[in-house]
Amino acid sequence: MMGALVLLHRWLGIAFCLLFAMWFASGIVMHFVPFPSLTEAERFAGLAPVQPGEAIIAVGDAMVASGIPDATRARLIQRSDGPVYVVSGSSRMRAVHASDGADASVQSAEVVLAIARAHADRRGLDAVRATIVARADYDQWGVPDGFDRHRPLFRVALGDAAGTEVYVSSRTGEVVLDTTRSERGWNLAGSVLHWIYPTVLRSNWALWDRVVWTLSLLALVAAVMGAVLGIVRIRRRGGLIGSPYRGWHALHHIIGLGSTVIVLTWIFSGWLSMDHGRLFSRGQLTAAEAGVTNAVPDWRGVPPLNEQSLSTGAREVEWFAFNGSAYRRDRTGLDSQTLTRAGEPARDRRMMFLDAQDVISLTTRLGGRCDAASVLADSDEYPARSSVPGAPVYRSRCDDVWFDIDAAGGSVLQRLDSSRRAYRWAYSALHTLDVLVLMAHPRLRDVLIVGFCALGLVFSVTGIVIGWRRLQSKFAT
């Protein structure tokens, strides 16, 4: 039995030692340089004020023109070629011109460049030399599933000193992603390696999911076997823990004993990052719950937008369904908005967010016995954040299930059952150390993560040396 364990650990270790080293080294990089994304602050800064003087069809007509029967949201934005409604439902997303409801998808290179330049100018970026680099469904930075509704994407190089590139959705004409030369370079050494994220593999989500899950599981098996062997091989000399090995094998043994908890914790939690519903729930609404939250109101009854009703300086006007009613919010700043229910008098425009009663009226239809909705504290162990800074997030506990509702836009941010709450600790807490005591001391958290990764990297290097020597001797004979 022990002989088989030694043999299996040896060859699994040889197969995975480079992967272990890659994970630990790239983990340090991605802790400081996350995968490129367009933040909400950047997106909002790139929006132009809505022009109220232009003829705009009613949102109900835009919903019909979109051809999306289950549409639950519509955003009015000012594009370089005029105002556009971006209509979305559970199935798809589509843009229509606000002037006549005609299709507003983007095909023209001139329109794409105009959109990219206008966005860059409002953010203070140099776009004088902007050019379209590519139009593609996938590339290294536009491969995440969140862009599926926007494909294909136009990639526009601004030609500035930072090497900024922005991605424009062909479906809606919105800028949905930006990257810089520095971000791209660091992420090739960080997230792309850590997640095994080459475009050719990641563009097929199902294949990528199976490959990385299997590799992670085999790596976990190798680590567990190594921990067992390391403990069994402990020798005591003069009251001290020693190793029966010499040279690199001794280093591998001793460092492995010292880093056993770290290596097992991170490999196990990293494997769980690929769980995707295998062991834990995915946190998605059930079909019945989705039917409640996505209940489509009578959009035809929503009053048309006019210059008098539009908030001064609004950069985005959004209509959304919540608890069977239509709401409208005018976003005048990143952290400022006005919110009304369709048909309510103008005096109610002073409201900025949904209140606890609005939330509980929805959640009581989602679950059984629901507690009163309460505002989520910033220090909550199960955090959720609105995209609007300072906007409250309400949590309502309905029996075993918790619902976190964004008071700014009415969306369900989290559905936490007991399985999902356990996953928060088994994956997120173990893999990123995002526990309250460390989040309150970010420098300490940085030191721990870098230190633990460095220790894991050194341990992996000893395995690489041993594995290389084993292969040399094997092929030499």
C-alpha positions as CSV (number, residue, x, y, z in Angstrom):
1,M,0.0,0.0,0.0
2,M,2.7,2.5,1.0
3,G,4.7,1.5,-2.1
4,A,1.8,2.3,-4.4
5,L,1.3,5.6,-2.5
6,V,4.9,6.6,-3.0
7,L,4.8,5.7,-6.7
8,L,1.6,7.5,-7.4
9,H,2.8,10.6,-5.5
10,R,6.1,10.6,-7.4
11,W,4.6,10.6,-10.8
12,L,1.7,12.9,-10.1
13,G,4.2,15.3,-8.5
14,I,6.4,15.2,-11.6
15,A,3.3,15.9,-13.7
16,F,2.1,18.7,-11.6
17,C,5.1,20.4,-9.9
18,L,5.3,23.0,-12.7
19,L,1.6,23.7,-12.3
20,F,1.9,24.2,-8.6
21,A,4.8,26.6,-9.1
22,M,2.8,28.5,-11.7
23,W,-0.3,28.8,-9.5
24,F,1.7,30.1,-6.5
25,A,3.8,32.6,-8.6
26,S,0.8,33.8,-10.7
27,G,-1.3,34.1,-7.5
28,I,1.1,36.8,-6.2
29,V,0.7,38.8,-9.5
30,M,-3.1,38.6,-9.7
31,H,-3.5,39.6,-6.1
32,F,-2.2,43.0,-7.0
33,V,-3.3,43.2,-10.7
34,P,-6.8,41.9,-11.3
35,F,-8.2,40.7,-14.6
36,P,-9.0,43.8,-16.8
37,S,-12.5,45.2,-16.5
38,L,-14.4,48.4,-17.1
39,T,-15.4,49.6,-13.6
40,E,-18.7,51.2,-13.0
41,A,-16.9,54.5,-12.3
42,E,-15.2,54.3,-15.7
43,R,-18.3,53.3,-17.5
44,F,-20.3,56.1,-16.0
45,A,-17.6,58.7,-16.6
46,G,-17.8,57.8,-20.3
47,L,-21.5,58.4,-20.6
48,A,-22.8,61.6,-22.2
49,P,-25.8,63.5,-20.8
50,V,-29.1,62.5,-22.3
51,Q,-30.4,65.1,-24.7
52,P,-34.0,65.8,-23.7
53,G,-34.7,67.9,-26.7
54,E,-34.6,65.0,-29.2
55,A,-37.8,63.1,-30.1
56,I,-37.9,59.9,-28.0
57,I,-40.4,57.1,-28.2
58,A,-42.0,55.8,-25.1
59,V,-40.2,53.0,-23.3
60,G,-43.2,50.7,-23.9
61,D,-42.7,51.2,-27.6
62,A,-39.0,50.5,-27.3
63,M,-39.8,47.2,-25.5
64,V,-42.0,46.2,-28.4
65,A,-39.5,47.3,-31.0
66,S,-36.8,45.2,-29.3
67,G,-38.7,42.0,-29.8
68,I,-37.8,40.7,-26.3
69,P,-41.1,39.5,-24.8
70,D,-39.6,39.0,-21.3
71,A,-37.9,42.4,-21.2
72,T,-37.4,43.6,-17.6
73,R,-35.0,46.5,-18.1
74,A,-34.4,49.3,-20.5
75,R,-31.6,51.9,-20.3
76,L,-31.7,55.2,-22.3
77,I,-28.2,56.4,-23.1
78,Q,-26.8,59.1,-25.4
79,R,-24.6,57.6,-28.1
80,S,-22.6,59.6,-30.6
81,D,-25.2,58.7,-33.2
82,G,-28.2,59.7,-31.1
83,P,-30.2,58.4,-28.0
84,V,-30.5,54.6,-27.8
85,Y,-32.6,52.3,-25.6
86,V,-30.7,49.2,-24.4
87,V,-33.4,46.6,-23.7
88,S,-32.6,43.4,-21.8
89,G,-34.5,40.4,-20.6
90,S,-33.5,37.0,-19.2
91,S,-32.9,35.7,-22.7
92,R,-31.0,38.5,-24.5
93,M,-30.2,42.1,-25.0
94,R,-30.8,44.5,-27.9
95,A,-30.4,48.2,-28.6
96,V,-33.0,50.2,-30.6
97,H,-32.8,53.9,-31.6
98,A,-34.9,56.0,-29.3
99,S,-36.1,58.1,-32.2
100,D,-38.0,55.4,-34.1
101,G,-37.3,52.0,-32.5
102,A,-35.1,50.9,-35.4
103,D,-32.3,48.4,-34.7
104,A,-29.3,50.2,-33.2
105,S,-26.7,47.4,-33.3
106,V,-23.3,48.7,-34.6
107,Q,-21.7,47.6,-37.8
108,S,-20.1,50.8,-39.2
109,A,-16.4,51.4,-38.4
110,E,-17.1,55.1,-38.4
111,V,-19.7,54.8,-35.7
112,V,-17.5,52.5,-33.6
113,L,-14.6,55.0,-33.7
114,A,-16.9,57.9,-32.9
115,I,-18.3,56.0,-29.8
116,A,-14.8,55.0,-28.6
117,R,-13.4,58.6,-29.1
118,A,-16.4,60.2,-27.3
119,H,-16.1,57.8,-24.4
120,A,-12.3,58.4,-24.2
121,D,-12.7,62.2,-24.3
122,R,-15.1,62.2,-21.5
123,R,-12.7,60.2,-19.4
124,G,-9.8,62.4,-20.3
125,L,-8.0,59.8,-22.4
126,D,-6.1,60.7,-25.6
127,A,-7.9,59.1,-28.5
128,V,-6.6,61.3,-31.4
129,R,-4.9,58.2,-33.0
130,A,-7.7,55.7,-32.3
131,T,-8.0,52.9,-34.7
132,I,-10.0,49.7,-34.9
133,V,-7.7,46.7,-34.3
134,A,-10.2,43.8,-34.6
135,R,-13.8,42.7,-34.7
136,A,-14.1,39.2,-33.1
137,D,-16.2,37.1,-30.8
138,Y,-13.3,36.2,-28.6
139,D,-9.9,37.4,-27.6
140,Q,-7.8,37.0,-24.5
141,W,-9.5,39.9,-22.6
142,G,-13.0,39.6,-24.0
143,V,-13.4,35.9,-23.3
144,P,-15.4,36.0,-20.0
145,D,-19.1,34.9,-20.3
146,G,-20.3,38.3,-19.2
147,F,-19.6,39.6,-22.7
148,D,-21.7,36.9,-24.4
149,R,-24.6,39.3,-25.0
150,H,-22.3,41.8,-26.6
151,R,-20.4,39.6,-29.1
152,P,-18.8,40.2,-31.5
153,L,-16.7,43.0,-29.9
154,F,-14.8,45.8,-31.7
155,R,-11.4,46.3,-30.2
156,V,-10.2,49.9,-30.6
157,A,-6.6,51.0,-29.8
158,L,-6.6,54.6,-28.6
159,G,-3.0,55.1,-29.5
160,D,-2.2,56.8,-26.2
161,A,0.9,56.5,-24.0
162,A,-0.7,53.8,-21.8
163,G,-1.6,51.6,-24.7
164,T,-5.3,51.7,-23.8
165,E,-7.7,49.6,-25.8
166,V,-11.4,49.8,-25.4
167,Y,-14.0,47.2,-26.5
168,V,-17.3,48.3,-28.1
169,S,-20.3,46.0,-28.1
170,S,-21.6,45.4,-31.6
171,R,-25.1,44.7,-30.1
172,T,-25.5,47.9,-28.1
173,G,-22.7,50.2,-29.1
174,E,-21.6,50.6,-25.5
175,V,-18.0,50.5,-24.3
176,V,-17.9,47.3,-22.2
177,L,-14.2,46.8,-21.4
178,D,-10.9,48.6,-21.4
179,T,-7.3,47.4,-21.0
180,T,-3.9,49.0,-20.8
181,R,-0.6,47.7,-21.9
182,S,0.5,47.3,-18.3
183,E,-2.7,45.3,-17.4
184,R,-2.3,43.0,-20.3
185,G,1.3,42.3,-19.6
186,W,0.9,41.6,-15.9
187,N,-2.2,39.5,-16.5
188,L,-0.4,37.3,-19.0
189,A,1.8,36.4,-16.0
190,G,-1.1,36.5,-13.6
191,S,-4.7,35.6,-14.3
192,V,-4.1,33.9,-17.6
193,L,-1.7,31.5,-16.1
194,H,-3.5,31.1,-12.8
195,W,-6.9,30.3,-14.4
196,I,-5.3,28.3,-17.3
197,Y,-7.1,30.9,-19.5
198,P,-5.8,30.8,-23.1
199,T,-8.4,32.0,-25.5
200,V,-8.6,28.8,-27.5
201,L,-9.6,26.9,-24.3
202,R,-11.6,29.5,-22.4
203,S,-13.8,30.3,-25.4
204,N,-15.3,26.8,-24.9
205,W,-16.6,27.2,-21.4
206,A,-17.7,23.6,-20.9
207,L,-14.3,22.2,-22.1
208,W,-12.3,24.7,-20.0
209,D,-14.5,23.9,-16.9
210,R,-13.8,20.1,-17.2
211,V,-10.1,20.5,-18.0
212,V,-9.3,22.9,-15.1
213,W,-11.6,21.1,-12.6
214,T,-9.9,17.7,-13.5
215,L,-6.3,19.2,-13.3
216,S,-7.1,20.8,-9.9
217,L,-8.5,17.6,-8.5
218,L,-5.5,15.6,-9.6
219,A,-3.2,18.3,-8.1
220,L,-5.2,18.0,-4.8
221,V,-4.8,14.3,-4.8
222,A,-1.1,14.6,-5.3
223,A,-0.9,17.2,-2.4
224,V,-2.9,15.0,0.0
225,M,-0.7,12.0,-0.8
226,G,2.4,14.1,-0.2
227,A,1.1,15.3,3.1
228,V,0.4,11.7,4.2
229,L,3.8,10.5,3.1
230,G,5.5,13.5,4.7
231,I,3.9,12.8,8.1
232,V,4.6,9.1,7.9
233,R,8.3,9.8,7.0
234,I,9.0,12.1,10.0
235,R,12.0,11.1,12.1
236,R,12.7,12.4,15.5
237,R,16.3,13.2,16.4
238,G,17.1,14.5,19.8
239,G,13.6,15.7,20.4
240,L,13.5,17.5,17.0
241,I,11.6,16.6,13.9
242,G,13.9,15.4,11.2
243,S,13.9,13.8,7.7
244,P,15.4,10.5,6.6
245,Y,16.2,12.1,3.3
246,R,19.2,14.1,2.1
247,G,19.7,17.1,-0.2
248,W,16.7,18.3,-2.2
249,H,14.6,15.5,-1.0
250,A,15.1,16.6,2.6
251,L,14.3,20.2,1.7
252,H,11.1,19.0,-0.1
253,H,10.2,17.0,3.0
254,I,10.9,19.7,5.6
255,I,9.4,22.6,3.7
256,G,6.5,20.4,2.8
257,L,5.8,19.7,6.4
258,G,6.0,23.4,7.2
259,S,3.7,24.4,4.3
260,T,1.3,21.4,4.4
261,V,-1.7,23.5,5.7
262,I,-1.0,26.3,3.3
263,V,-0.6,24.1,0.2
264,L,-3.6,21.9,1.0
265,T,-5.8,24.9,1.9
266,W,-5.1,26.7,-1.4
267,I,-5.2,23.7,-3.7
268,F,-8.5,22.6,-2.1
269,S,-10.1,26.0,-2.2
270,G,-8.7,26.6,-5.7
271,W,-10.3,23.3,-6.8
272,L,-13.6,24.6,-5.3
273,S,-13.3,27.8,-7.4
274,M,-14.2,25.5,-10.3
275,D,-17.2,23.8,-8.4
276,H,-19.9,25.4,-10.5
277,G,-22.7,23.5,-8.8
278,R,-21.0,20.2,-8.4
279,L,-20.8,20.1,-4.6
280,F,-22.3,23.5,-3.6
281,S,-25.3,25.4,-4.9
282,R,-24.6,28.1,-7.5
283,G,-26.6,30.8,-5.8
284,Q,-29.0,31.2,-8.7
285,L,-32.7,31.9,-8.3
286,T,-35.0,29.0,-8.8
287,A,-37.4,29.0,-11.7
288,A,-40.2,30.0,-9.4
289,E,-38.2,32.8,-7.8
290,A,-37.0,34.1,-11.2
291,G,-40.7,34.2,-12.3
292,V,-41.4,36.5,-9.4
293,T,-38.4,38.8,-9.8
294,N,-38.7,38.9,-13.5
295,A,-42.5,39.5,-13.6
296,V,-43.0,41.8,-16.6
297,P,-45.2,44.9,-15.8
298,D,-47.4,46.6,-18.3
299,W,-44.8,48.8,-20.0
300,R,-47.5,50.5,-22.1
301,G,-48.7,52.2,-19.0
302,V,-45.3,53.9,-18.3
303,P,-45.5,57.6,-19.0
304,P,-43.3,58.9,-21.9
305,L,-40.1,60.7,-21.1
306,N,-40.2,64.5,-21.6
307,E,-37.8,67.4,-20.9
308,Q,-39.8,68.5,-17.9
309,S,-39.6,65.1,-16.1
310,L,-35.9,64.4,-16.9
311,S,-33.5,65.1,-14.1
312,T,-31.0,67.8,-14.9
313,G,-27.7,66.3,-16.1
314,A,-29.0,62.7,-16.2
315,R,-26.5,60.5,-18.0
316,E,-28.5,57.3,-17.9
317,V,-32.3,56.8,-17.5
318,E,-33.3,53.2,-16.6
319,W,-36.7,51.6,-16.3
320,F,-36.8,48.3,-14.5
321,A,-39.3,45.8,-13.2
322,F,-39.6,45.3,-9.5
323,N,-42.3,43.3,-7.8
324,G,-44.5,43.5,-10.8
325,S,-44.3,47.3,-11.1
326,A,-42.2,49.5,-13.4
327,Y,-39.7,51.9,-11.8
328,R,-37.6,54.6,-13.4
329,R,-34.3,56.0,-12.1
330,D,-32.4,59.0,-13.5
331,R,-28.7,58.6,-12.8
332,T,-27.2,62.1,-12.6
333,G,-23.9,61.0,-11.1
334,L,-22.0,57.8,-10.1
335,D,-23.5,58.0,-6.6
336,S,-26.6,60.1,-7.2
337,Q,-30.0,59.2,-8.7
338,T,-33.7,59.8,-8.4
339,L,-36.2,57.0,-8.3
340,T,-39.9,56.9,-9.0
341,R,-42.5,54.3,-9.6
342,A,-44.3,54.6,-12.9
343,G,-47.3,56.9,-12.6
344,E,-46.4,58.4,-9.2
345,P,-46.6,62.1,-8.8
346,A,-43.5,64.2,-9.3
347,R,-43.1,65.0,-5.6
348,D,-42.0,61.4,-5.1
349,R,-38.9,62.1,-7.2
350,R,-37.0,63.0,-4.1
351,M,-36.6,59.3,-3.4
352,M,-33.2,57.9,-4.2
353,F,-33.5,54.2,-3.4
354,L,-36.0,51.5,-2.7
355,D,-36.9,51.2,1.0
356,A,-37.2,48.2,3.3
357,Q,-40.9,47.9,2.7
358,D,-40.4,47.7,-1.0
359,V,-37.9,44.9,-0.6
360,I,-40.0,42.9,1.9
361,S,-43.0,43.1,-0.4
362,L,-40.9,41.3,-3.0
363,T,-39.1,38.8,-0.8
364,T,-42.3,37.6,0.9
365,R,-43.4,36.4,-2.5
366,L,-40.0,34.6,-3.1
367,G,-39.9,32.5,0.1
368,G,-41.8,31.4,3.1
369,R,-41.5,33.2,6.4
370,C,-39.3,36.3,5.8
371,D,-37.8,38.5,8.4
372,A,-37.9,42.3,8.1
373,A,-35.4,43.5,5.5
374,S,-32.3,45.1,7.0
375,V,-29.5,47.1,5.5
376,L,-26.4,45.1,5.0
377,A,-23.4,46.4,6.9
378,D,-20.1,47.0,5.1
379,S,-18.5,44.6,7.6
380,D,-20.9,41.7,6.9
381,E,-19.3,38.3,6.6
382,Y,-21.3,37.7,3.4
383,P,-20.7,41.0,1.6
384,A,-22.7,42.4,-1.3
385,R,-22.2,45.8,-2.9
386,S,-24.4,48.0,-5.1
387,S,-22.8,49.4,-8.2
388,V,-24.0,52.8,-6.9
389,P,-21.6,53.9,-4.1
390,G,-23.4,54.4,-0.9
391,A,-26.6,52.8,-2.0
392,P,-28.0,50.4,0.6
393,V,-28.2,46.7,0.0
394,Y,-31.1,45.0,1.9
395,R,-31.0,41.5,3.2
396,S,-34.2,39.5,3.8
397,R,-34.0,36.1,5.5
398,C,-36.7,33.8,4.3
399,D,-36.4,30.5,6.2
400,D,-33.0,29.1,5.2
401,V,-32.6,31.4,2.2
402,W,-31.2,34.9,2.3
403,F,-31.9,37.4,-0.5
404,D,-29.7,40.5,-0.9
405,I,-31.5,43.2,-2.9
406,D,-29.8,46.3,-4.5
407,A,-31.9,49.3,-3.4
408,A,-30.5,51.4,-6.2
409,G,-31.6,49.2,-9.1
410,G,-33.8,46.5,-7.7
411,S,-31.7,43.5,-8.7
412,V,-31.1,40.4,-6.6
413,L,-27.4,40.5,-5.9
414,Q,-27.1,37.3,-3.9
415,R,-29.2,34.3,-3.1
416,L,-27.6,32.6,-0.1
417,D,-28.8,29.2,1.0
418,S,-26.9,27.1,3.6
419,S,-24.8,25.5,0.9
420,R,-23.9,28.8,-0.7
421,R,-23.0,30.3,2.7
422,A,-20.7,27.3,3.4
423,Y,-19.1,27.8,0.0
424,R,-18.2,31.4,0.9
425,W,-16.0,30.0,3.7
426,A,-14.7,26.9,1.9
427,Y,-13.7,28.8,-1.2
428,S,-13.5,32.6,-0.8
429,A,-12.3,32.8,2.8
430,L,-9.7,30.1,2.3
431,H,-8.5,31.1,-1.1
432,T,-8.4,34.9,-0.8
433,L,-8.2,35.4,3.0
434,D,-11.1,37.9,2.8
435,V,-12.1,37.5,6.5
436,L,-13.0,40.6,8.4
437,V,-10.0,40.8,10.6
438,L,-7.7,40.8,7.6
439,M,-9.9,43.0,5.4
440,A,-9.6,45.6,8.2
441,H,-5.8,45.4,7.9
442,P,-5.1,45.2,4.1
443,R,-1.3,45.5,4.5
444,L,-1.2,42.5,6.8
445,R,-3.4,40.5,4.4
446,D,-1.0,41.4,1.5
447,V,2.0,40.2,3.5
448,L,0.3,37.0,4.4
449,I,-0.8,36.2,0.9
450,V,2.6,37.0,-0.6
451,G,4.4,35.2,2.1
452,F,2.3,32.1,1.8
453,C,2.5,32.1,-2.0
454,A,6.3,32.5,-1.8
455,L,6.6,29.6,0.6
456,G,4.4,27.5,-1.7
457,L,6.6,28.5,-4.6
458,V,9.8,27.5,-2.9
459,F,8.2,24.2,-2.0
460,S,7.2,23.7,-5.6
461,V,10.7,24.5,-6.8
462,T,12.1,21.7,-4.7
463,G,9.6,19.3,-6.3
464,I,10.6,20.6,-9.8
465,V,14.3,19.8,-9.1
466,I,13.5,16.4,-7.7
467,G,11.2,15.6,-10.6
468,W,13.8,16.8,-13.2
469,R,16.5,14.6,-11.6
470,R,14.1,11.6,-11.6
471,L,13.3,12.1,-15.3
472,Q,17.0,12.5,-16.1
473,S,17.9,9.2,-14.4
474,K,14.9,7.5,-15.9
475,F,15.8,8.4,-19.4
476,A,19.5,7.8,-18.8
477,T,18.8,4.2,-17.9
